[in-house]
Amino acid sequence: MELKGKNAIVTGAARGIGRGIALKLAAAGANVAIVDLGNPADRALTYNLSAQTELNRTVDEVKKLGVKAIPILADVTRYADLERMASEVVAKLGAIDILVNNAGIIAVGPVSDFAEDAWDRVMAVNAKGPFLCAKACIPHMAKQSEGAIVNIASVAGKTGHGGASAYCASKFAVVGFTQALAEELGPLNIRVNAVCPGFLRTAMWTDVLDPLIGAQYGVNREAAFDEYIARNTYLKREQTPADIGEAVVYLCRANNITGETINVAGGGEVH
């Protein structure tokens, strides 16, 4: 699919991986709806989510690449928000050609001590969110002759890890959902694939995982990420939001690929 002039939705796009995806789609010529919650506080989490100022900044960066960009505040766990999101994109951009389900959160801890509301929140955002977004967008996408949905899973959706049961379960769910939805939407020429990011220096790592890894490896939290990369990737280098964005652009363009899940992990996950 030629991306120039197409219209894409990217959820969780204010910062991090979502921002990287939005910028790469824009560089390929697509107009982008930048969707995010716009509220840093979440009582179920131990770190802050992105703020509305970050959402607006990403919109400005995308516009500088010569395409249209619109900000949309929406909670991916609320279907009414997503129906409004889809209608607004159609009204302002004309159509929905691409949906990237990127919004995601993390909470960690042993199952015996893990709070039920934290489990529910992680599953709601990471697993239910892509379902609701797809449900809201598919009727609009079906009006086009082609389309692409890319779900952002994780290498934690390929191999589970102790202490991250909710996150791993949610991302395994994304992989299964991707495969099932690909079969459903094949007759409509809407391709559905997933990307499994590896190890990126985002808030999930710096604010949540680095302290745990540092304690496990016997290093301070500032050195934890680099130590993890050195021990667990073939290429001995971290991944970036731009790396994930390039994979998303590839899957949006690849007309005969659907139901696949691609690792972008520098060899940190090969299954």
C-alpha positions in Angstrom: 0.0 0.0 0.0 1.4 3.4 -1.0 1.3 5.5 2.2 1.4 9.0 0.7 -1.9 10.6 1.3 -3.2 7.8 3.5 -4.7 8.5 6.9 -3.4 6.8 10.0 -4.4 6.6 13.7 -1.7 5.9 16.2 -2.8 5.4 19.9 -0.4 6.2 22.7 1.4 8.5 20.3 2.3 11.4 22.6 5.8 10.1 23.4 8.1 7.0 23.2 7.3 4.3 20.7 4.0 5.9 19.6 5.7 9.1 18.7 8.4 7.2 16.8 5.7 5.4 14.8 3.8 8.6 14.1 6.9 10.4 12.8 7.9 7.5 10.5 4.4 7.2 9.0 4.4 11.0 8.5 7.9 10.8 6.8 6.3 8.2 4.4 3.6 10.7 3.5 0.7 9.6 5.7 -1.5 12.0 7.6 -1.6 11.0 11.3 -4.2 11.3 14.1 -2.2 11.5 17.3 -4.2 9.8 20.0 -3.4 9.7 23.7 -5.0 9.9 27.1 -3.4 13.2 28.0 -3.5 12.5 31.8 -0.2 11.4 33.5 -1.8 10.1 36.7 -3.1 6.5 36.9 -3.7 5.1 40.4 -2.9 1.6 39.3 0.6 2.5 38.1 3.9 3.5 39.7 5.0 5.8 36.9 3.5 8.8 35.0 1.9 8.5 31.6 2.2 11.2 29.0 0.8 14.7 29.4 -1.3 16.7 26.9 1.6 19.0 26.3 3.6 16.0 24.9 0.6 15.2 22.7 0.6 18.7 21.3 4.3 18.7 20.8 4.2 15.5 18.8 1.4 16.9 16.6 3.6 19.9 15.8 6.6 17.6 15.0 4.4 15.5 12.6 3.1 18.6 10.9 6.6 19.8 10.2 7.1 16.8 7.9 4.5 18.2 5.5 1.4 16.1 6.3 -1.8 16.7 8.3 -1.8 15.9 12.0 -4.6 16.1 14.5 -4.6 15.6 18.3 -7.3 13.4 19.8 -7.8 12.8 23.5 -9.2 9.3 24.1 -9.1 6.5 26.6 -8.6 3.2 24.7 -10.6 1.3 27.4 -13.8 3.4 26.6 -15.6 2.4 23.5 -17.5 5.7 23.3 -14.2 7.6 23.2 -13.0 5.4 20.3 -16.2 5.8 18.3 -15.7 9.6 18.7 -12.1 9.1 17.7 -13.0 7.3 14.5 -15.7 9.7 13.5 -13.4 12.7 14.2 -10.7 11.2 12.0 -13.1 10.6 9.1 -14.5 14.1 9.5 -11.1 15.9 9.6 -9.0 13.6 7.4 -11.5 11.9 5.2 -11.0 8.2 5.9 -9.2 5.7 8.0 -6.6 3.6 6.2 -4.2 2.6 9.0 -4.8 1.8 12.6 -1.8 1.3 14.9 -2.7 0.1 18.4 0.2 1.2 20.4 -1.2 2.4 23.7 0.2 0.3 26.5 1.1 0.3 30.2 3.1 -1.9 32.6 2.8 -2.9 36.2 5.2 -5.4 37.8 5.3 -7.6 40.9 4.9 -11.2 42.0 1.5 -12.7 41.4 1.0 -13.4 45.2 1.3 -9.7 45.9 -0.1 -8.2 42.7 -3.1 -5.9 43.1 -6.2 -7.0 41.3 -6.9 -3.5 40.0 -3.4 -3.3 38.5 -4.0 -6.6 36.7 -7.4 -5.3 35.4 -5.9 -2.0 34.3 -3.0 -3.6 32.4 -5.3 -6.0 30.6 -7.9 -3.3 29.9 -5.4 -1.0 28.2 -3.1 -3.6 26.5 -5.5 -6.3 25.5 -9.0 -4.8 25.5 -7.8 -1.5 24.0 -6.7 -3.0 20.6 -10.1 -4.9 20.4 -12.1 -1.7 21.1 -10.0 0.4 18.7 -10.4 -2.2 15.9 -14.1 -2.5 16.6 -14.6 1.3 16.3 -12.4 1.6 13.1 -13.2 -1.5 11.1 -16.6 -0.2 9.8 -14.8 2.9 8.4 -11.8 1.0 7.1 -14.1 -1.5 5.3 -15.2 1.3 3.0 -11.7 1.5 1.5 -10.3 -1.0 -1.0 -7.4 -1.8 1.3 -6.2 -1.1 4.8 -3.7 -2.1 7.6 -3.9 -2.6 11.3 -0.7 -3.0 13.2 -0.8 -4.0 16.9 2.2 -3.3 19.1 2.8 -6.3 21.2 6.1 -7.0 22.9 8.9 -9.6 23.2 7.1 -10.2 26.5 4.3 -11.6 24.3 6.6 -14.3 23.0 8.4 -15.3 26.2 7.0 -14.8 29.7 9.1 -13.4 32.6 8.5 -13.7 36.3 7.4 -10.5 38.0 5.7 -9.3 34.8 2.7 -11.7 34.6 0.0 -9.1 33.8 2.1 -7.4 31.1 3.2 -10.7 29.5 -0.4 -12.1 29.6 -1.7 -8.9 27.9 0.9 -9.0 25.2 0.4 -12.7 24.5 -3.3 -11.8 24.1 -2.3 -9.1 21.5 -0.5 -11.7 19.4 -3.4 -14.1 19.4 -5.8 -11.3 18.6 -3.7 -10.2 15.7 -3.8 -13.7 14.2 -7.6 -14.1 14.6 -8.4 -10.6 13.3 -6.1 -11.2 10.3 -8.3 -14.1 9.3 -11.5 -12.1 9.8 -10.5 -9.1 7.8 -8.6 -10.9 5.0 -11.7 -10.9 2.7 -11.9 -7.1 3.1 -8.2 -6.7 2.1 -7.4 -5.3 5.5 -4.1 -6.8 6.7 -3.5 -7.2 10.4 0.0 -7.7 11.8 1.9 -7.1 15.0 5.3 -5.8 16.0 7.1 -7.0 19.2 9.4 -4.3 20.4 12.4 -5.4 22.4 14.4 -3.1 24.7 13.9 0.7 24.5 14.8 3.5 26.8 11.2 4.5 27.5 9.4 5.4 30.7 8.4 1.7 31.2 12.1 0.8 31.4 13.6 3.8 33.1 10.9 4.3 35.7 9.7 0.7 36.3 12.1 -2.0 35.1 15.5 -0.5 35.6 15.3 -0.5 39.4 14.4 -4.2 39.3 17.0 -5.1 36.8 19.7 -3.2 38.7 18.9 -5.1 41.9 18.9 -8.4 40.0 22.3 -7.6 38.3 23.9 -5.9 41.3 24.3 -2.5 39.5 22.8 0.9 40.0 19.6 1.8 38.1 21.5 4.1 35.8 23.6 1.2 34.6 20.9 -1.4 34.5 19.5 -0.8 31.1 22.9 -0.9 29.4 23.8 -4.1 31.3 20.6 -5.7 30.2 21.3 -4.9 26.6 24.8 -6.2 26.8 23.7 -9.5 28.3 20.5 -10.2 26.3 20.8 -9.0 22.7 22.9 -10.4 19.8 23.6 -7.0 18.4 24.5 -5.5 21.8 22.5 -2.4 21.2 19.2 -1.0 22.3 16.2 -0.4 20.1 14.7 3.0 19.4 11.2 4.3 18.7 12.4 5.0 15.1 13.2 1.3 14.8 9.7 0.3 15.7 8.3 3.0 13.4 10.2 1.5 10.5 8.8 -1.9 11.1 5.3 -0.4 11.2 5.8 1.4 7.9 7.0 -1.8 6.4 4.0 -3.8 7.5 1.6 -1.0 6.3 3.3 -1.2 2.8 3.6 -5.0 2.6 0.5 -6.0 0.6 0.9 -9.7 1.0 1.7 -10.0 4.7 -1.0 -10.6 7.3 -1.3 -12.5 10.6 2.4 -12.1 11.3 4.3 -10.9 14.3 7.7 -9.3 13.8 10.3 -9.0 16.6 12.4 -5.8 16.6 14.7 -6.7 19.4 18.3 -6.9 18.1 18.3 -10.7 18.6 16.9 -10.4 22.1 13.9 -12.6 21.0 14.1 -14.9 18.0 10.8 -16.9 18.3 
